[in-house]
């Protein structure tokens, strides 16, 4: 436990962290990877390059300082991050390394303003915060390994099938090499894929949402090709699309994630997705149909056009059911799309359309997609009076903010 003086010192640094947090975390990663390059086998290089990991860590440190006397308040954030840590293979022995370099970065960025008293207080605070993460993650590791069909670390899976779903998305059906049972998962969860790419010094780990319903003898991920091989994100997706073939072996972690469909409720559910954000939504849709056949569900997907719209047939096959509705939004439909009536609405998902077509007063809303898409949806739902308890979303990558102002121009996916 922290004494009152330490708590007061930590809280006094909140304004400084708000101003300099990202500079501190940027310097932190520079110093830590400089001294421990082996950790680049775990961390996402693309998120580092884009600054997303630095922003996410800055937000976490800022929240920890704000609530240092009531860490229970940020337990949901701790659990969300812990899911990702467990999926990546981050262990208790990594925390002292992180703590050492976080303190060095604070001192390096703030200079003389980071007095010995402040550094000492943050050392004590970090110990408490790290213990919280280590404890939560230890439970998750035990649960992942101890569940029926579960395992620890990474397990070998064979690419049983590879299916092109659109011009930019390909699905991979993964079965365990040992042919034993695989762990069940909750709709909305993801797995990590660890790749060793020829010519690359470090391994690359990426997390992909499971795009089929639970209960199968395989896992399915549906991966979007990211344009440009020069950046780490594009390198991994292009490798999966262009190099990984049926019969190849991939290293896979057990399913993880806290963005999951609540099947204890029977209220109407609305699933909104943009681009490849449809992957967890499709898993949720199929689950509702299988285990809650009387629950009303509306599936809304936004895409540029039919060329990039993946897995539409799977959604359409379910819309004949009385409890399922679907709407497809295309912002740049092709002539073929127009002739074949491939979409329901031309343009973007707007607040007005949501108000006129959805049960906003009672439904649970789940959404995923590009950050600008999610910001627009989040703002619209709040403007329509949907309370925060009924709004659920998932970021592909480090946690970002949906509270930034939404630009006036339409958002393309």
Secondary structure as UniProt FT lines:
FT   HELIX           4..12
FT   HELIX           14..35
FT   HELIX           37..41
FT   HELIX           45..50
FT   HELIX           52..66
FT   TURN            67..69
FT   HELIX           71..74
FT   HELIX           75..88
FT   HELIX           92..94
FT   HELIX           95..110
FT   HELIX           111..113
FT   HELIX           116..146
FT   TURN            148..149
FT   STRAND          154..164
FT   STRAND          169..176
FT   TURN            177..178
FT   TURN            187..188
FT   STRAND          190..195
FT   TURN            198..199
FT   STRAND          204..210
FT   STRAND          219..224
FT   TURN            229..230
FT   HELIX           232..242
FT   TURN            246..247
FT   STRAND          249..253
FT   TURN            263..264
FT   STRAND          269..274
FT   HELIX           275..277
FT   HELIX           278..291
FT   TURN            293..294
FT   STRAND          297..303
FT   TURN            306..308
FT   HELIX           312..316
FT   TURN            317..320
FT   TURN            322..323
FT   STRAND          324..330
FT   HELIX           335..340
FT   STRAND          345..346
FT   HELIX           351..357
FT   TURN            360..362
FT   STRAND          364..368
FT   HELIX           371..383
FT   TURN            384..385
FT   HELIX           388..390
FT   STRAND          391..394
//
